[in-house]
Amino acid sequence: MLKTFRIGGVHPPEKKLSNNTPIQVLPLPESVQIPLGQHIGAPAEALVKKGDQVKVGTLIAKANGFISANIHSSISGVVQKIEEVVDASGYPKPVITIQSDGTDTWEEGIDRSTTLVREITMAPQDIVKRIAECGIVGMGGATFPTNVKLMPPKESRPEAVIINGVECEPYLTADHRVMLERGEELLIGLSILMKAAGVNRGVIGIENNKKDAIEHLKSLASRYPGIEIQPLKVKYPQGGEKQLIDAVLGRQVKSGQLPITVGAIVQNVGTTLAVYEAVQKNKPLIERVVTVTGVDLARPSNFMVRIGTDSATLIQEAGGVPEQTGKIISGGPMMGKALISESVPVAKGTSGILLMKRKDTERKPMRDCIRCAKCVSACPMGLNPAFLMRDTVFKDWEELEQSHVVDCIECGSCSFTCPANRPLLDHIRQGKKTVMGIIRSRKS
């Protein structure tokens, strides 16, 4: 019997339209807009100014604090300006605009060859340092700096590194294609993470709708000691850290605690590939795989794209915006956010761009809650979404905090399952943000 997490979950239509489409490398963009805040924590501090010449891999912004990440140029050319541009969050954020010189000149010391490097020669502390230098962050959407995850508190003892190959969000297939096309590098990347964390067990959890990836990685994993491939039952949101740990290890992370408290370090498939390239090739995180998809899209695709590339470029390569498009979403339909325009740049956490039909984006009229408790049954964190929405509407911040609103992972399962069409997640996000601000103020 296939493993899965124990609390809540839903089964939205998968719609993996691009799962059989190989990764295509996009042509070099004419210019890029590279955000300084593409990670959780403090935005990076710019090191360049207008008129500076940069190469691919040049450090252009330095981590500004413990939880922050370095940022590198994804093309060679000239820094045009540093200004505020609206990003996927919908808010103006500082970005560095670079005009390409068309030469694609890379910094010396970066190995651009496709030669597989299996032997891991770095010491654990040097691995963590290299990952920090190369600006690696979680590429599943959370964008938490990877080096910080590999430096848990001294009293914590990691037992396993778990790789999230679930990709449970509908439509998205970028990780699926990486597992199929870059499987060997993925396994070496996991071995690197295991060495850095000082553990002998590595698990790649993959939902059973990706049988080709499961079989492919199983055939390769026999050559890598301590690594196992764990097929999982298909259920959303199994890609959540706490849900994946429950499914793979059978351990539940308590409210307010981190995965390391149950001995687990979780990383994404794309992140693990980036770790391989950083440690074995000295390559900073300057590109990633992005799924561009939609029911009416001419060519749903998976692209290898340079960070900072205009989203409109990807959409055009996939056939352009269909006439009946209602929203363009960064990410998937459950947890993604609608973009205000096509010009939002690709960032380290951009896993997909989804073009949804207008009729699929129109909200149905909201009705009164009938206390059916479907949202409670669906919540993977064991919360009561109906009450969290109520308390947000009435601005009862104390009750919201006591009801553990900060534990919400914003998966959207509650809104998906609500028969009254209530915008539960919208209100819970607002309440969670307010409560977290209150908690920060109290601590300071």
C-alpha positions as a printed NumPy array, in Angstrom:
array([[  0.   ,   0.   ,   0.   ],
       [  1.384,   3.389,  -1.002],
       [  2.329,   5.823,   1.746],
       [  0.791,   9.267,   2.188],
       [  0.241,  11.863,   4.91 ],
       [ -2.443,  11.253,   7.529],
       [ -4.364,  14.515,   7.966],
       [ -6.603,  16.111,   5.325],
       [ -5.796,  16.491,   1.653],
       [ -7.774,  16.783,  -1.583],
       [ -7.572,  15.5  ,  -5.158],
       [ -7.734,  18.366,  -7.671],
       [ -7.563,  17.463, -11.39 ],
       [ -3.902,  16.894, -12.312],
       [ -3.857,  18.365, -15.847],
       [ -0.164,  17.625, -16.387],
       [ -0.309,  18.792, -20.006],
       [  3.468,  19.133, -20.439],
       [  4.695,  15.997, -18.646],
       [  5.908,  14.412, -21.906],
       [  7.524,  17.581, -23.243],
       [ 11.349,  17.571, -22.909],
       [ 13.11 ,  20.592, -21.419],
       [ 13.926,  23.192, -24.086],
       [ 16.687,  25.752, -23.615],
       [ 15.365,  29.239, -24.343],
       [ 17.473,  31.587, -26.483],
       [ 19.413,  34.228, -24.565],
       [ 17.207,  37.164, -23.567],
       [ 18.133,  40.643, -24.82 ],
       [ 17.903,  41.919, -21.256],
       [ 17.019,  40.646, -17.785],
       [ 15.487,  42.178, -14.684],
       [ 16.953,  40.392, -11.68 ],
       [ 15.068,  40.984,  -8.395],
       [ 17.087,  41.564,  -5.231],
       [ 14.474,  39.795,  -3.103],
       [ 13.967,  36.374,  -4.691],
       [ 14.266,  34.543,  -1.383],
       [ 12.775,  34.47 ,   2.097],
       [ 14.567,  36.891,   4.394],
       [ 16.372,  40.169,   3.786],
       [ 16.752,  41.334,   0.156],
       [ 20.304,  41.133,  -1.147],
       [ 22.431,  44.295,  -1.279],
       [ 23.427,  45.445,  -4.757],
       [ 27.166,  45.401,  -5.511],
       [ 26.95 ,  46.905,  -9.   ],
       [ 25.928,  50.271, -10.404],
       [ 24.747,  51.65 , -13.729],
       [ 27.324,  51.148, -16.476],
       [ 29.148,  48.216, -14.866],
       [ 30.16 ,  45.323, -17.124],
       [ 29.14 ,  41.873, -15.876],
       [ 29.577,  38.285, -17.009],
       [ 27.362,  35.245, -16.524],
       [ 27.891,  34.267, -12.899],
       [ 29.157,  37.652, -11.69 ],
       [ 28.069,  38.346,  -8.111],
       [ 25.811,  41.398,  -8.462],
       [ 24.125,  41.412,  -5.03 ],
       [ 25.371,  40.069,  -1.696],
       [ 23.326,  38.311,   0.991],
       [ 22.252,  40.907,   3.542],
       [ 21.934,  38.87 ,   6.728],
       [ 21.878,  35.268,   7.937],
       [ 18.622,  34.49 ,   6.119],
       [ 19.363,  35.989,   2.73 ],
       [ 21.003,  34.834,  -0.517],
       [ 23.611,  35.97 ,  -3.024],
       [ 22.419,  36.914,  -6.499],
       [ 24.413,  36.544,  -9.707],
       [ 24.098,  37.876, -13.227],
       [ 22.391,  35.44 , -15.595],
       [ 23.733,  37.072, -18.779],
       [ 26.808,  39.022, -19.794],
       [ 26.402,  42.69 , -20.59 ],
       [ 26.005,  46.133, -19.025],
       [ 24.023,  47.149, -15.944],
       [ 21.412,  49.588, -17.24 ],
       [ 19.71 ,  50.617, -14.016],
       [ 18.609,  49.625, -10.537],
       [ 14.958,  50.459,  -9.978],
       [ 11.726,  49.163,  -8.495],
       [  9.622,  46.834, -10.656],
       [  6.443,  44.945,  -9.764],
       [  7.303,  41.267,  -9.234],
       [  5.159,  38.142,  -8.802],
       [  4.061,  39.344,  -5.346],
       [  2.281,  42.296,  -6.953],
       [  4.432,  44.829,  -5.097],
       [  7.251,  47.03 ,  -6.455],
       [ 10.623,  45.503,  -5.55 ],
       [ 14.194,  46.558,  -6.423],
       [ 15.639,  44.872,  -9.508],
       [ 18.905,  45.11 , -11.439],
       [ 18.362,  45.499, -15.186],
       [ 21.148,  44.159, -17.41 ],
       [ 21.357,  44.638, -21.182],
       [ 22.916,  41.652, -22.959],
       [ 26.059,  42.103, -25.048],
       [ 25.172,  38.966, -27.009],
       [ 28.447,  37.159, -26.199],
       [ 27.266,  35.02 , -23.255],
       [ 30.653,  35.356, -21.58 ],
       [ 30.93 ,  33.384, -18.331],
       [ 33.06 ,  33.997, -15.252],
       [ 36.224,  31.932, -15.155],
       [ 36.116,  28.881, -12.914],
       [ 32.569,  27.818, -13.819],
       [ 32.507,  24.379, -15.451],
       [ 30.031,  24.621, -18.341],
       [ 30.649,  21.11 , -19.649],
       [ 28.089,  18.307, -19.447],
       [ 30.683,  15.928, -17.985],
       [ 29.24 ,  14.139, -14.962],
       [ 31.307,  14.672, -11.791],
       [ 30.535,  11.872,  -9.337],
       [ 33.296,  12.16 ,  -6.75 ],
       [ 32.461,  14.538,  -3.899],
       [ 35.762,  15.937,  -2.625],
       [ 34.573,  18.871,  -0.505],
       [ 34.307,  18.699,   3.284],
       [ 30.805,  19.26 ,   4.741],
       [ 31.508,  22.822,   5.907],
       [ 32.94 ,  23.706,   2.488],
       [ 29.827,  22.322,   0.784],
       [ 27.608,  24.581,   2.88 ],
       [ 29.87 ,  27.545,   2.147],
       [ 29.804,  26.885,  -1.622],
       [ 26.003,  26.564,  -1.61 ],
       [ 25.773,  29.953,   0.135],
       [ 28.244,  31.551,  -2.268],
       [ 26.25 ,  30.304,  -5.269],
       [ 22.969,  31.699,  -3.937],
       [ 21.037,  28.42 ,  -3.836],
       [ 17.518,  28.649,  -2.399],
       [ 14.463,  26.416,  -2.281],
       [ 13.126,  26.315,  -5.829],
       [  9.742,  24.786,  -5.097],
       [  8.331,  28.202,  -4.272],
       [  9.332,  28.798,  -0.629],
       [ 12.832,  30.107,  -1.612],
       [ 14.377,  29.497,   1.826],
       [ 18.197,  29.754,   1.621],
       [ 19.517,  26.193,   1.265],
       [ 22.71 ,  26.721,   3.27 ],
       [ 20.649,  27.789,   6.317],
       [ 18.705,  24.511,   6.223],
       [ 22.03 ,  22.677,   6.37 ],
       [ 23.039,  24.515,   9.55 ],
       [ 20.47 ,  23.32 ,  12.12 ],
       [ 20.767,  24.157,  15.844],
       [ 23.451,  22.163,  17.636],
       [ 20.881,  20.343,  19.763],
       [ 19.13 ,  19.036,  16.625],
       [ 20.263,  15.832,  14.984],
       [ 19.342,  15.238,  11.338],
       [ 18.651,  11.637,  10.369],
       [ 17.568,  11.865,   6.731],
       [ 17.509,  14.196,   3.757],
       [ 14.196,  14.013,   1.898],
       [ 13.924,  15.245,  -1.681],
       [ 10.517,  16.556,  -2.7  ],
       [  9.801,  14.978,  -6.088],
       [  6.048,  15.066,  -5.46 ],
       [  5.123,  18.082,  -7.618],
       [  1.503,  17.719,  -6.496],
       [  0.385,  21.152,  -7.752],
       [ -1.819,  20.676, -10.858],
       [ -0.304,  21.524, -14.273],
       [  3.343,  21.831, -13.142],
       [  5.862,  19.346, -14.602],
       [  9.288,  21.024, -14.265],
       [ 10.499,  18.686, -11.489],
       [  9.13 ,  15.652, -13.334],
       [ 11.244,  16.489, -16.378],
       [ 14.348,  17.153, -14.244],
       [ 13.984,  13.712, -12.657],
       [ 13.75 ,  12.114, -16.1  ],
       [ 16.44 ,  14.131, -17.882],
       [ 18.91 ,  14.975, -15.1  ],
       [ 18.472,  11.945, -12.828],
       [ 22.153,  11.153, -12.296],
       [ 22.986,  14.739, -11.338],
       [ 19.985,  14.735,  -8.997],
       [ 21.291,  11.666,  -7.166],
       [ 24.771,  13.157,  -6.839],
       [ 23.157,  16.34 ,  -5.537],
       [ 21.336,  14.306,  -2.898],
       [ 24.609,  12.591,  -1.962],
       [ 26.165,  16.046,  -1.526],
       [ 23.315,  17.154,   0.739],
       [ 23.632,  13.947,   2.773],
       [ 27.346,  14.564,   3.261],
       [ 26.754,  18.187,   4.251],
       [ 24.072,  17.161,   6.758],
       [ 26.088,  14.229,   8.106],
       [ 23.398,  11.613,   7.443],
       [ 23.478,   8.19 ,   5.785],
       [ 19.894,   8.135,   4.504],
       [ 18.431,   9.991,   1.548],
       [ 14.876,   9.533,   0.255],
       [ 13.298,  10.886,  -2.923],
       [  9.516,  10.952,  -2.496],
       [  7.62 ,  10.777,  -5.807],
       [  3.874,  10.525,  -6.329],
       [  2.738,   7.43 ,  -8.179],
       [  1.481,   9.402, -11.193],
       [  5.125,   9.724, -12.263],
       [  5.881,   6.037, -12.753],
       [  8.493,   6.734, -15.433],
       [ 10.474,   8.945, -13.039],
       [ 10.169,   6.375, -10.236],
       [ 11.484,   3.559, -12.403],
       [ 14.234,   5.688, -13.928],
       [ 15.585,   6.872, -10.583],
       [ 15.283,   3.403,  -9.065],
       [ 17.473,   2.042, -11.846],
       [ 20.113,   4.689, -11.081],
       [ 19.874,   4.738,  -7.274],
       [ 21.365,   1.253,  -6.843],
       [ 24.793,   2.834,  -7.447],
       [ 24.336,   5.423,  -4.677],
       [ 24.616,   4.087,  -1.093],
       [ 21.905,   5.137,   1.327],
       [ 19.53 ,   6.545,  -1.308],
       [ 16.034,   5.137,  -1.766],
       [ 13.142,   6.063,  -4.053],
       [  9.792,   6.19 ,  -2.237],
       [  6.61 ,   6.006,  -4.365],
       [  3.72 ,   7.87 ,  -2.728],
       [ -0.035,   7.908,  -3.104],
       [ -1.304,  10.816,  -5.187],
       [ -2.771,  13.409,  -2.813],
       [ -2.537,  17.199,  -2.57 ],
       [ -0.694,  18.959,  -0.826],
       [  1.856,  16.19 ,  -0.329],
       [  4.607,  18.542,  -1.465],
       [  4.274,  20.497,   1.768],
       [  7.308,  19.893,   3.985],
       [  5.374,  18.601,   6.971],
       [  3.067,  16.46 ,   4.824],
       [  6.014,  14.92 ,   2.953],
       [  7.828,  14.088,   6.192],
       [  4.686,  12.409,   7.527],
       [  4.305,  10.416,   4.303],
       [  7.951,   9.311,   4.071],
       [  9.022,   8.951,   7.707],
       [  5.662,   8.595,   9.457],
       [  6.569,  11.483,  11.78 ],
       [  4.492,  14.606,  12.387],
       [  6.088,  17.984,  13.017],
       [  4.384,  19.707,  15.949],
       [  2.886,  23.191,  15.757],
       [  5.532,  25.898,  15.745],
       [  8.411,  23.478,  15.221],
       [ 10.738,  22.887,  12.279],
       [ 11.276,  19.655,  10.301],
       [ 14.699,  19.208,  11.909],
       [ 12.962,  18.47 ,  15.236],
       [ 11.882,  15.112,  13.785],
       [ 15.274,  14.523,  12.134],
       [ 14.412,  15.602,   8.596],
       [ 15.885,  18.081,   6.112],
       [ 13.692,  18.595,   3.032],
       [ 14.876,  19.944,  -0.308],
       [ 13.221,  20.358,  -3.69 ],
       [ 14.247,  18.514,  -6.9  ],
       [ 15.297,  21.731,  -8.661],
       [ 17.236,  22.837,  -5.587],
       [ 19.083,  19.521,  -5.461],
       [ 20.125,  19.848,  -9.111],
       [ 21.343,  23.389,  -8.371],
       [ 23.351,  22.028,  -5.414],
       [ 25.065,  19.523,  -7.741],
       [ 25.96 ,  22.303, -10.182],
       [ 27.187,  24.607,  -7.4  ],
       [ 29.395,  22.071,  -5.64 ],
       [ 30.644,  20.036,  -8.598],
       [ 30.669,  22.763, -11.274],
       [ 31.02 ,  25.999,  -9.25 ],
       [ 27.908,  27.273, -11.047],
       [ 25.723,  29.879,  -9.31 ],
       [ 21.939,  29.728,  -9.534],
       [ 21.425,  31.702, -12.732],
       [ 18.827,  29.562, -14.535],
       [ 16.012,  27.146, -13.774],
       [ 13.331,  24.971, -15.412],
       [  9.903,  26.632, -15.707],
       [  6.662,  25.012, -16.864],
       [  4.532,  27.208, -19.138],
       [  1.09 ,  25.666, -19.508],
       [ -2.651,  26.071, -19.904],
       [ -5.586,  24.215, -21.453],
       [ -5.821,  26.572, -24.451],
       [ -2.078,  27.173, -24.818],
       [ -0.725,  26.071, -28.198],
       [  2.437,  24.396, -26.881],
       [  2.541,  23.621, -23.12 ],
       [  6.282,  23.415, -22.463],
       [  9.134,  23.099, -19.987],
       [ 11.869,  25.681, -20.519],
       [ 15.377,  26.096, -19.115],
       [ 15.419,  29.852, -18.678],
       [ 17.834,  32.456, -17.333],
       [ 16.771,  34.208, -14.129],
       [ 15.333,  37.638, -14.863],
       [ 13.854,  36.735, -18.241],
       [ 10.541,  38.448, -19.016],
       [  7.61 ,  36.037, -18.517],
       [  6.15 ,  37.274, -21.801],
       [  9.106,  35.709, -23.62 ],
       [  8.269,  32.27 , -22.236],
       [  4.591,  32.657, -23.04 ],
       [  5.387,  33.666, -26.612],
       [  7.643,  30.62 , -27.043],
       [  4.728,  28.445, -25.892],
       [  2.391,  29.918, -28.497],
       [  1.301,  33.266, -27.066],
       [ -1.617,  34.288, -24.875],
       [ -4.85 ,  32.513, -25.945],
       [ -7.833,  34.758, -26.64 ],
       [ -9.964,  33.437, -23.765],
       [ -7.262,  33.829, -21.085],
       [ -8.63 ,  35.231, -17.828],
       [ -5.544,  35.117, -15.603],
       [ -1.824,  34.501, -15.857],
       [ -0.601,  32.803, -12.692],
       [  2.909,  32.412, -11.318],
       [  2.961,  28.843, -10.018],
       [  0.012,  26.466, -10.055],
       [ -3.742,  27.012,  -9.623],
       [ -3.821,  26.029,  -5.931],
       [ -0.995,  28.109,  -4.436],
       [  0.068,  30.376,  -7.28 ],
       [ -0.548,  34.116,  -7.505],
       [ -2.078,  36.017, -10.408],
       [  0.339,  38.316, -12.23 ],
       [ -0.636,  41.905, -12.966],
       [  1.122,  41.738, -16.341],
       [  3.145,  39.466, -18.621],
       [  6.306,  41.453, -17.952],
       [  7.024,  40.002, -14.483],
       [ 10.56 ,  38.539, -14.506],
       [ 11.348,  34.877, -13.798],
       [ 12.878,  34.463, -10.337],
       [ 14.554,  31.583,  -8.496],
       [ 11.198,  30.449,  -7.115],
       [  9.266,  30.588, -10.409],
       [  8.194,  26.985, -10.943],
       [  5.552,  27.65 , -13.559],
       [  3.463,  30.124, -15.523],
       [ -0.167,  29.077, -15.941],
       [ -2.603,  30.696, -18.357],
       [ -6.151,  30.002, -17.179],
       [ -9.317,  30.332, -19.237],
       [-11.59 ,  33.183, -18.263],
       [-14.486,  30.898, -17.352],
       [-12.219,  28.929, -14.993],
       [-11.155,  32.072, -13.133],
       [-14.603,  33.506, -12.477],
       [-15.674,  33.102,  -8.862],
       [-19.104,  31.73 ,  -8.098],
       [-21.331,  33.71 ,  -5.722],
       [-20.414,  33.176,  -2.067],
       [-23.09 ,  31.638,   0.123],
       [-23.456,  31.313,   3.877],
       [-21.363,  28.707,   5.669],
       [-23.523,  25.695,   6.558],
       [-20.969,  24.216,   9.009],
       [-20.508,  21.133,   6.844],
       [-16.858,  20.825,   8.048],
       [-15.545,  19.842,   4.614],
       [-12.821,  22.471,   4.963],
       [-11.847,  20.982,   8.331],
       [-11.585,  17.507,   6.823],
       [ -9.495,  18.829,   3.918],
       [ -7.031,  20.913,   5.965],
       [ -3.657,  19.079,   6.103],
       [ -2.682,  21.048,   9.216],
       [ -5.748,  20.087,  11.238],
       [ -7.082,  23.658,  11.414],
       [-10.636,  24.992,  11.193],
       [-10.601,  27.247,   8.111],
       [-14.204,  28.381,   8.513],
       [-13.477,  29.781,  11.969],
       [-10.151,  31.298,  10.824],
       [-12.009,  33.199,   8.112],
       [-14.654,  34.298,  10.621],
       [-12.056,  35.578,  13.077],
       [-10.243,  37.462,  10.308],
       [-13.472,  39.151,   9.203],
       [-14.125,  40.239,  12.806],
       [-10.445,  41.125,  13.359],
       [-10.178,  38.876,  16.392],
       [ -6.385,  38.619,  16.156],
       [ -5.969,  37.062,  19.614],
       [ -8.349,  34.218,  18.788],
       [ -6.656,  33.754,  15.401],
       [ -3.265,  33.354,  17.043],
       [ -4.628,  30.883,  19.592],
       [ -6.218,  28.93 ,  16.723],
       [ -2.735,  28.472,  15.16 ],
       [ -3.385,  30.503,  12.003],
       [  0.398,  30.76 ,  11.501],
       [  0.469,  26.983,  10.918],
       [ -1.565,  27.434,   7.717],
       [  0.538,  26.426,   4.694],
       [ -1.784,  28.319,   2.313],
       [ -2.399,  25.243,   0.171],
       [ -5.957,  26.24 ,  -0.781],
       [ -7.5  ,  22.85 ,   0.026],
       [-10.188,  24.573,   2.113],
       [-11.335,  26.907,  -0.655],
       [-11.172,  24.062,  -3.18 ],
       [-13.52 ,  21.867,  -1.189],
       [-15.978,  24.503,   0.119],
       [-19.504,  23.908,  -1.317],
       [-20.5  ,  27.485,  -0.412],
       [-17.722,  29.   ,  -2.578],
       [-16.326,  30.942,   0.369],
       [-12.913,  32.584,  -0.224],
       [-11.433,  30.954,   2.861],
       [ -7.779,  31.129,   1.861],
       [ -7.969,  34.814,   0.885],
       [ -9.137,  35.766,   4.366],
       [ -6.815,  33.341,   6.153],
       [ -3.795,  34.771,   4.313],
       [ -4.79 ,  38.242,   5.452],
       [ -5.303,  37.101,   9.037],
       [ -2.057,  35.137,   9.088],
       [ -0.074,  38.102,   7.815],
       [ -1.573,  40.367,  10.486],
       [ -0.975,  37.892,  13.305],
       [  2.628,  37.29 ,  12.225],
       [  3.179,  41.048,  12.283],
       [  1.762,  41.229,  15.803],
       [  4.049,  38.382,  16.928],
       [  7.113,  40.102,  15.429],
       [  6.221,  43.368,  17.142],
       [  5.792,  41.597,  20.467],
       [  9.173,  39.928,  20.187],
       [ 10.944,  43.165,  19.297]])
